[in-house]
Amino acid sequence: MSTPPLEGKVVLVVGASTGIGADAARVFAEDGASLMLVARTEEPLAALTEELTAAGHDVAYTIGDVTDAASVTAFVDATVARFGRLDGAYNNAAMGQGGRLDAVSEVDFDRIMAVNVKGTWLCLREEVRVMEPRGSGSIVNVSSIGGLRGSSGMGAYQASKHAVIGLTRTAAHDFGPLGIRVNVIAPGPTETPMLDELRRTIPGGVAARIAATPLRKAGTGAEAGATAAFLLSDRASHLSGVVLPVDGGFLA
């Protein structure tokens, strides 16, 4: 049998309690990784850790808030303390938002930017800090097809996801000489609690996007996770700065 692609690697999964983060964690574990799971809410995080541990995987969790620099430092350090190093990171923590740009409150706009943009930057900064001494590492950020095009009703969210792509491309240049690869996946409509919320806030919008997708279906968190697992693995050893849509052909 072939060696699982993430065998022997320690991967930090940020935003792991539900949706794409939880599904990706399941994929990474099956692919052989040891995992540190992070989210703000303990109950679903503990349940996922128990599920994966019961299946024979090496998994731990810690609570963290990506908008707080001290918290990010703490959960990255906790990963190294638990496993001895950090080989890969999946930065998935995010929040959505529906409504016209002129209807978004300043509080909501600031919160979206704090979680989706500042949070990604803080995670990158701390992950690189512990990867640099070893001269290797792979980081995958999560954007969206909304980071590659515009559409009505999700302007603040889309602005934040454009920014994640900008951060990733810059990080690929900054950290490539250190042996650290940084890539980004851009999922299309994916069956998650966030998609259910969009069905409520943008009536008909999700159905229209799926109808415009060549594969005529929403994606799954496992499909997004499998794509991220490839980018985290040594099979993608010469890929950095890549923006990889996981969208059923929507952007084709």
Helices and strands as residue ranges (DSSP letters): E 10-14, H 19-30, E 34-39, H 42-54, E 59-63, H 69-83, E 88-91, G 101-103, H 106-113, I 114-118, H 119-131, G 132-134, E 137-142, G 145-147, H 155-175, G 176-178, E 180-187, H 193-201, H 205-211, H 221-232, G 234-236, E 243-246
